[in-house]
């Protein structure tokens, strides 16, 4: 696989993560950063967690900038049902304009997703054998991560690129270093044992930047229901070999040492959700 990473990214353009895989998100410095992803495979394309209604114009502009036409998108994948993922479904259906457009989620999510005025056929990953095989033979695998954070939550592995799209898991409430999309952890961060700041805007005295670990800790503590659900989800994630972890919020992890550091840190948390009360 040719991994294409350019640290001097233009946040107003799509960012290529691997051959045929793009980040097409919107950057809002004052809002929770969201990360929709587009997989382009020949004449076919799949959009994962397509984004909110306010972000639709930005996301669609970036999709067009990848060089595809909207009608090439054959499937929309939603890994849970929150509006920051699903809010733009009516806009996407209208501009894609395919009678055979399919929306893929899980049965526990689908009753909620229908409230977004869905017109397309809504499929369950279990009925699909927890995989989607594209026309070329490229395979996307769906791995359930129940109650992390919704009952129907799951993550998606693109076997061709080795990228694991983890939805809220590995997410953060902020992106350090301004609008940087990729994690840039120094040696201190990788082996940090210091108390993390309580304020996500507080600057670390050693890195001179806001603390990524604090942002991740607070996000998981507030979004995930309990420690048990988070640890089970992590066991699912690390049951597969992922070359990159691409969450719905925050930064993307592409270095093995950063992924392992985040695994250690998230597995050590004891105060998630109701366990913090």
N, C-alpha and C positions, 0 to 999 in steps of 0.2 A: 504494500500500500504506500502511495506517495502522500505523506502528511504535509500539508501546505499551511504553514503558520507564519504569519507576518506580524511581528509585534508592533510595527508602525501602522496600525490599522486605521482606516477612516471609518468612524462610527456611523457616517451617513451612507455607507455602502454595505452590501452583503459581505460577510467575512467567510472565506473558504476554509473549512476545518480539515477537509480531506477531499479526495477526488469525488466530486459530485455531492458533497455535503456542505451546506451553508448555514451560518447564523444569519437570520433575517429580522433581528429584534429592533426595538426602539429604545433609545437612551433618554431617560428622564432623570437628571441629577437629583431631583427632589422626591421622586417616586421610587417604588420598588422596581428594580430593573427586571424586565421580562425577556425571555430568550426563546422565541419560536425558531424551529429548525426546518430546513428544506432539504430533501434528498432528491437529486435529479439522476435518473437512471435511463439513459437513452432518451426516448420520446416520452417517458413516463416520469411523474414526479409525485412525491408524498410530502405533505406538510404535517409536522408534529407540533402539537400545542400551539395553534395558530395565532393566539393573542387576543387582546381585548378589543372592544369596539373603538375606543379612542386611538388605539395604535394601528388600526387597520390600514389607513392610507400609507403609513410608513412601511409596514410589513409588506404590503402589496407592491409598493414602489421598489423595494429591495428584491422581491421575488422577480419582478420584471427585469431588474438590472442583472440578474444571473443569466439572462438570455432566453428564458422559457416563456411560453404563452400560458395564461391562466388555465386554459382548457386542457393542458397537459397534466394537471394535477388530478390524479385518479382517486386518491384516498386522503382523508383528513383523520389524523390519529389524536385522540384526547385522552391523556393518562389520568386525569380526574375531571371534575366538572366545574371548577371554579371559573368565575367570569374573566379572570386575567388570561385564561386559556381559551375559553369558549365564547366569549362575548361577541366575536366577529363572525360567528358561523353564518348568520344571514347574509352578511356582506360577501363572504367568500362564495357561498352558494350562488349568489346572483352573478358575480363576475366570472366564476368558473363555468357556469351555465352548462353542466353536463347532466343528462338524465341518469347516467350510470355512476355518478359520484357516490362514493361510499364513505360513511363516517364510522370509525372503529373506536370502541371504548370497551367497557366491561358492563355486565348486566346491572351491577349495583349503581353504576353511574348513569346509565341510559335514561331512566325516568326523569332525572334532573336535566340532562342535556336536552331532552325534548322541549323544555321550557324556553330554549333559545330559538323557538320557531323553526325547528329543523324540518326541512322538506325531503332531504336525501334519506336513503336507506341507512338505518342505524344498526351496526353489527356488534356482536360480542366476541371478544378475543377467545373465549372458551369454545364457542361454536366454530371458530376458525382453526382450532387446534393450537391456539396460542402462537400463531405465526402468520405472516403475510408474505407470499412469494410473488415477486413482481414478474413481469413478462420476460425479463432477461434470465430469471432464475435467482436473482438476488433475494435474500431471505432476511426478513425482520422478525425477531423473536420477542414475544411479550412475556414478561416475568411478573406475576402478581406480587405486590407488596402491601397486603391488606392493612388498613388502618394507618397507613403512612402517606398521606394523612387520612384519606377517606377509605371506606370499606372496599371500594372498587379500584383503589390505586394500583398502578403497575408501572414498570419501566420497560424500555424498548432497546434491544440490542440490534444494531446493524452489523450483520456478520461480515460484510465486505470491508467496511472501514474499521471495524472493531470499536466503534463509538457506542457508548451506553448513554442513552438519554434518560435521565433519572428524575425528571419532574421536580417535585419540591425537595427531594433528598439531595444532600450536598449543596442546597441553596443557602443564600445569605441575604441579609437585609440591605447590604451595601456592596459596592465594588471599590476596593482600595485603589489608590493611584488614579483618581479621577474616573475616567470612563474606560479603564483598561478592561478588556474582556477575558484575558487569560490570567490565571493565578501566577503570581511572581513572588514566591516565598523564598526568603533567604534562609541561611542555616539556622539562625536563631528561631525563626518561625517553625521550621521543620521539627525542632526538638524542644519547643517551648514548654517550660514547666512553671513559668511565672503566672501569677494571678492575672486573668484577663480583665481589662477595664469593663466596668458596668455600662458606661456610656459608649455606644457604638461610634460616636463622633470623636472620642478621645484619641489623641495621637500617641502611639507607642514610643517610648523614649529611646528604644533601641533601633527601630526601623524608621522612625520619623514619619510614620503613616498611620492611618486608622487601622485597627486590628481586624484582619480577616477572621480570626478565630472567634472574636467576640461577635461579629456579625453572624457567623454560622451558628454559634451557640444560641444566641437569642432567637434566631429564626426557627431553629428546630425546637427549642423550648416552647415557643409560642404556637407553632403550627402543628406539631406532632402530638397525638393524644397521650402517649405514655412512653416510658423507657422501653418496655417490652416490645411495642410495635416498631420502634426505631431499630432495635437490635435485630429483630427478625428480618426487617427490610435490608439491613446491612449484610446479613448472612446470605440473602438472596442475591444481592448485588455482587458479592465476592465469591459467589459460586460459579461465576463466568469470568473469563479473561477479557477485560476491557482495556483498550489502549488509551482511551480518553473518556472522561466523565463529563457530560454536558447537562447541567441542571437547568431548570426553568428559571431560576433566579440567581443572581450573583455571577461568579466567575466560572470559567471552564478549566478543568484540571487535565493537563496533557503530559505531565512528567510523572514517572512511576513513583519517585520518592515523595511527591506531593500527595498523590493518591493514597499511598500507604500512611503518610502522616495524618491525613484527614480520617482515614479508617480508624487509626489508633485513637484519635481525639473523640470522634463521634461514638465509638464503642465504649469510651470511658465515662460518658455523660450519665448522670444519675437523676437529673432534675427535669426530665422532659414531661411536658404537659401536666397532667394531674399529679405527677410525682413531685412537681415543684410547689404544690399548694401546701 
